[in-house]
Amino acid sequence: MISVALSVATLVGIVGATPSAFAQSSADLQAQIAALLAQIQMLQSQLGSGSGSTGSYNFTTDLTLGSKGADVTALQQMLINKGFLAIAAPTGYFGSMTQAALGKFQASVGISPAAGYFGPKTRAYVNSMSGVVTPPSGGGGGVVVPSSGLSVGLASDNPVAGSLLNGAGRVPVMAVNFTAGNSGAVNLNQVKFTKTGVVSDSSIGGAYLVENGKVVAQYVSLNQGVITFSNLGLSVGAGQTRKLWLAVDVTGATAGNIVSFKLNAASDVTAADSANTAITASGAFPLMGNSLTVSTVSNPALAGLTITSSTVGSTVFAGTQNVLVSQWSASVTNSKVKLSSLKFRVTGSANKSDIQNVKLYVNGTQVGSTLTSVDASGDAYFDLTNANAVLNTGTSNLQVYADVMGSPSYTFQFQLLNSFDAYAVDTQYNSSITVTVNGGSGAVVTIQQGQLTVSLASDTPTGNLAKGQSNVTLAKFKIYAAGEAVKVKFLDFSLTFTGVTSTLTTQIKNVALVDDAGGQVGTTINTPPSSNTCTGSGVAAYSAGGVYNDCFGTSGSPINYIIPANTTRVLSLKGDIQTGATFTTVTAALTGNTSNLQGLTSSQTSNTGTVTGSSLSLAANAVTTAANSAVGTQTFTKNTANAKIGSYAVTASSAEGVVISNVTIQTGAGADVNYQNLAVKIGSTQFGTSYSTLSATTSYTFSGTQFTVPAGQTTIIDVYADVLSNAATQNGAATTLSSCTGTGSSSNSSVSCTAATGQVVTIGGSPSLTIGIDSGTAPTGQLVMGSTGNSLASFRFTETTNVEDVKITDLVIFQRVATNTANTKSSFGNLTLYDGATAVGTAGSAVASANLVTSSSGAGYNYAFHFATPVVVAKSSSKTLVLKGDVASYVSGGATDNATSTFLIGTSTEYAATSSIVTALGNSSNAGATNVLSSPVGNTQTVLRSAMTMSVAGLGSTSGRAKTSIDDIGTITFAASNAGSVSLNQVKLTITGSLPTSTFLSNNGAAADDVKLFDPSTGAVVQGTATSGACTSGGTCTFTFTIGTGTSGYVLSAGASKTFNVRVNSFAHTPAGANGVSQTLAVTVNATTDVTYVNALDGSGSSVNLPATVVPAVVNSVAYASGT
């Protein structure tokens, strides 16, 4: 009541304030009062329903140009509500308009600077405001399906309160769910919405019901604020919901006026069930939309879009694909627009389903999805919501392309019948706009007769023909009927022969034309030529020049072969090649006809052109044989089993495949004393039965399961035998493929092979195995006690004679130590040889060398390997075996500290050029292989109780470096292994470059002032003594830090590391560089002996140096700023 009283008082005040000079009639005043009361009632209804209630939003982040998300949306809503941002609804993107609006707000509340940046100061102020931000809200709840009848309610995404821009079109102002009960479908026939507020009826230029982006109904009347939609005929399925949006066009409204829309009562909804019985809608009436404030924008004004029809080709042949069927120019003013949807109505006599694969292009680029076809109602609707269909200011080109697949002699046109059929959004204000359409009827296109094209099929035969082949394809022709079904009345053809006699029937018979659908075209010509009088070529005949002309059907006796619309048929011209054929080549062709085609819909006639097939050759030989070129001279040792002594390639012509029934092999000289168990194989399958005892120069026939050699392909026939243990030396062809017999796979004609001599076979010699060290062998290294799986050496075994594969059954690895075995333990165990990742054998225990002093290799230990599965080295190939082993732990007492070992292939004298302890045999013959040693010696491995590694890294810039008295050049890091603690004794640095001179490192003997080892963790110089060598410019000097001796050095615990800085005084005792000259300095740990440490702390450790793999190590190499 207080609100009402205040509103009325305010109203009276407004009316009473009207000066007498501008007195209005009583009727005018009453109209104003009524409008204001309606606005008050609307606002009170919203307060009561809560639909438009405000709420708070807690901002947590800074926002600026380019920001996106929910915070931006809430900020924009606040600015809209307060009148600073003139857009219809939040966009969620912080652009220049949002920045300007925020600056105005900041200025209005005294926030400085008012720069349009949403930072901590503005965020705190806005968060302190109460009820000023309206977060975007659906305004409605979830859909509840009633048991029966029709339920009406606001949709969850009902538009929020905001601005309504003058000139906007199809603006969604309310979203309503219509839900049918589970008991049955409902027909929605009429809906009335009521406009409230002070916006006049005349300011609503149009009203629409929109579903899924499409306008489904236009209003029929707007009277005293009631918008009526009648004769809807919208069916709502049982248990289903249809969401309808009320959208309006706004024109001429006064800025600042407020308007909203509501569904006032159940009586405003007219519906009926399936029996046409009226239904009263249920719902929480009145359903209130949110308030919208009219705004007018300028600089720029709201965007304008005018779409005007352009011309396209007025005719198109049926069956034409991707043709331009409609074209429009789109003129945009003020700001670029986003085209969100476009609906064409396709009219005309053509079947809508014949207009397929419809695409929309904007300035040459397809936008939206391709429509399968125009729908049955004639709509071609493009949903561009997710498409990049942005039209810049100026003129753009809209084009529609489609496949016109039928309806010859009929017409169609793409129309834009209504302005609301185009839905576009001003990208500056994020508001939909009213579109102007000129020439909306579009261009009329007439569909002409269908077309038939004839071409040579891509899989038409090429290559050879075989004598006796029946029903062989001579050529394939592809025929496509575009747009309408086409009747073929007759087809003329020709066969052109070369190298033939005058009698055609001795070359070919039974000429026929068949299609790929299983049908025959016309009648088979059994004995060519036929008696036809062909429409194109005249009387069928065979000329002396070897050309045979004939036809299937004539104008007087048509074949009437039908090809369905938009269908491809492949026609094959076939015939029987006679067994006595003598022609060289034959070429088939369709020679072309006039008026031999007729469209079944248009009844119009057309022609076929000439299409010529490939020239096909008559194969002289159905099969050829030759020695297999992939197999060269074969060398075998005596007693080799299953030796391949011959290999032959059998090739069928491209005309047809051949089926081989038997193969005859003739042995060469000496076969009786050299071979036994002769066999033939096709691939891995034996063909026929083997012959155990052989005679020289004798033929042996093999008959087994028939095998096929496909047309144009080759099959390999291999001949095998066992080489006798007492075979004589041989060097010549062991076999000849003297013949084979079979039949053609399609012609069934008899075929036979010509003779072919096989490969030369050499019997004699023995395999040889060269043993050396592999290039990937383990480098010189240090191994700590207790480590496992250490790579010790890699040995390469190579067969060099190409006689046969070699198998290694046994070998001995020798471990050479620096002193005799009385003083040095073996230190190693679990020695295993690996072929790749596979362990092939593990040695037994180490056996001390029997020859400790006199051996040329020195003292050491032997490790014997006996392979359960022999290691096989393929002939003329190599195999690498990697030796790996474990080092005994210190506590086991099985290892000697700081002892070196080298692993090599063992010999009877522990290392000599001959008599290696390797047992290698021919893999098949078991003949002993000759072993040749090629320095199979690994690199030295040192066993240590514990070990220390070193790494270096530079510090600072390497060029243009500033001189300073505290110049940390780089770092040196020492790390002890997990095996035990170590004591670092000495570090020696080598210094080079132009910076050091005779005064550098001298400093009256106090060299430590110029170069130091600095501990960054303690901030102190490493304790110890330092000595240096003299420096000369451009020369080399050294600097040695003695940190301690024995176990009194710098101790690193097991697994620990320590980093020292190398610090120099590059400022003092160094000369200034000449103008433009940069002085240089490099610090290096140069040799293994430059670092010394003790590898144990219990007094029994050894003094050890670095491994060779880590030196030289350059700590850093720098150049100082020129002229300094």
PyMOL commands that set and color helices and strands:
alter all, ss='L'
color gray80, all
select helices_A, chain A and resi 2-16+20-22+26-49+70-81+96-109+120-128+201-203+266-268+352-354+419-421+671-674+1003-1005+1007-1009+1046-1048+1088-1090+1108-1110
alter helices_A, ss='H'
color red, helices_A
select strands_A, chain A and resi 150-154+162-165+171-180+186-197+204-211+214-218+221-223+226-229+234-236+241-250+258-263+269-273+278-279+287-288+292-295+304-310+315-318+320-333+337-347+355-362+365-373+379-383+390-391+394-404+411-415+422-426+431-433+435-438+444-456+463-465+472-482+486-488+491-498+508-515+533-534+538-539+541-542+547-552+561-563+567-577+585-590+593-599+605-608+611-618+623-627+634-636+643-652+658-667+675-682+685-691+699-709+714-723+730-733+735-744+750-752+756-757+760-763+768-773+781-784+790-799+806-817+828-835+838-842+847-848+860-873+878-887+899-905+918-922+930-934+941-944+948-954+967-976+982-992+1011-1015+1020-1021+1025-1028+1036-1042+1050-1052+1057-1064+1080-1085+1091-1094+1103-1105+1113-1119
alter strands_A, ss='S'
color yellow, strands_A
deselect
rebuild
show_as cartoon
